[in-house]
Amino acid sequence: MATLVSSDAAWDAVTLRAGLGWSFRSNTDVTTINETCGSTTRTHVNSALEAEAWAIWEALTQAKSDGIQEIHALSDCQTLVKLLNSSALHTEIQSIIDDIRALRSSFKLFMFSFIPRCSNSKADALAKNALQAIVPNHVP
């Protein structure tokens, strides 16, 4: 069964900083659910779309490091999901897109899907908390 990997970003347009959050959820058997979370920050992030891409990259990098083989990646950024599920180019964030596409090949199974924002609350909270730690006056 694939591990669900949810990611999200919170971006501050004034400081160009972003908080990135992700959570992994997997079933080891019928009755046991394992869940782990992570977050980090980035500086010099030029857009909300770029922040969302970095969140996915961070989550996938962590999943690879943890030895996870089967991924179902989830994001509430529909533009990014469409971009990653196609071969389309995006000038602003193409290098990050290329890195994410390269990371996909590290997994035996990889799916990428859109989820509504209300279904991504854990990753959203992690991202907002990470941003709040580096931009204390940030108003979401």
C-alpha positions in Angstrom: 0.0 0.0 0.0 1.3 3.4 -0.9 2.3 5.9 1.7 0.2 9.1 1.5 2.5 12.1 1.4 0.7 15.4 2.0 2.6 18.7 1.6 1.8 22.4 1.8 3.5 25.8 2.0 2.9 29.1 3.6 4.5 32.1 1.8 5.2 35.6 2.9 5.3 37.9 -0.1 7.1 40.7 1.8 10.0 38.8 3.1 10.1 36.1 0.3 10.2 33.4 3.0 8.2 30.2 3.1 7.3 27.6 5.6 7.0 24.1 4.2 5.2 21.2 5.9 4.5 17.6 5.1 3.1 14.5 6.6 3.4 10.8 5.8 0.6 8.3 6.5 0.9 4.6 6.0 -0.9 1.5 7.0 1.4 -1.3 8.2 -1.5 -3.6 8.6 -5.3 -3.5 8.9 -5.3 -2.0 12.4 -2.1 0.1 12.5 -1.6 3.6 11.0 1.8 5.2 11.1 2.1 8.9 10.7 5.1 11.1 10.7 5.5 14.8 10.0 8.1 17.3 9.1 8.7 21.0 8.3 11.3 23.4 7.3 11.8 26.9 5.9 13.2 28.5 2.8 14.3 32.0 2.0 14.3 33.8 -1.4 11.1 32.2 -2.5 9.5 34.3 -5.3 5.9 33.0 -5.3 3.4 30.9 -3.6 3.7 28.4 -6.5 7.4 28.1 -6.0 6.8 27.6 -2.2 4.4 24.7 -3.0 6.9 23.1 -5.3 9.6 23.3 -2.6 7.2 21.7 -0.1 6.7 18.7 -2.5 10.4 18.5 -3.2 11.2 18.5 0.6 8.6 15.8 1.3 9.8 13.6 -1.5 13.4 14.0 -0.5 12.5 13.0 3.1 10.5 10.0 1.8 13.4 8.8 -0.3 15.7 9.2 2.7 13.3 7.2 4.8 13.3 4.4 2.3 9.7 4.7 1.3 9.1 2.9 -2.0 5.5 3.6 -2.8 4.2 7.2 -2.8 0.8 8.8 -3.3 1.7 12.5 -3.1 -1.1 14.9 -2.3 -1.3 18.7 -2.7 -3.9 21.4 -2.5 -2.2 23.4 -5.3 -4.1 22.4 -8.4 -1.8 24.3 -10.7 1.2 22.4 -9.5 -0.5 19.0 -9.6 -1.5 19.6 -13.2 2.0 20.7 -14.1 3.6 17.6 -12.4 1.2 15.2 -14.0 2.1 16.5 -17.5 5.2 17.2 -19.4 4.5 21.0 -19.5 7.1 23.5 -18.8 6.9 26.5 -16.3 9.7 29.0 -16.7 9.5 30.4 -13.2 10.0 27.1 -11.4 11.3 24.7 -14.1 14.4 23.7 -12.2 12.4 22.6 -9.2 9.9 20.8 -11.4 12.8 19.0 -13.1 14.1 18.0 -9.7 10.7 16.7 -8.5 10.3 14.7 -11.8 13.7 13.2 -11.2 12.8 12.3 -7.6 9.7 10.4 -8.9 11.9 7.8 -10.5 13.3 6.9 -7.1 10.1 5.2 -6.1 8.6 1.9 -7.2 5.1 3.5 -7.4 4.3 7.1 -7.6 1.0 8.9 -8.0 0.3 12.6 -7.6 -3.2 14.0 -6.8 -5.0 17.2 -5.9 -6.8 17.3 -2.6 -9.0 20.1 -1.3 -7.4 22.5 1.1 -9.7 21.3 3.9 -8.3 17.8 3.5 -4.7 19.1 3.9 -4.9 20.6 7.3 -2.0 18.9 9.0 0.5 19.9 6.3 -1.0 23.3 6.2 -0.6 23.8 10.0 3.0 22.6 9.8 3.8 25.0 7.0 2.2 28.0 8.8 4.0 27.2 12.1 7.3 27.0 10.3 6.7 30.3 8.6 5.6 31.9 11.8 8.9 30.9 13.5 10.9 32.9 10.9 8.4 35.7 10.2 6.8 36.3 13.6 4.4 39.0 12.4 3.2 37.0 9.4 -0.6 37.1 9.0 -1.9 34.1 7.1 
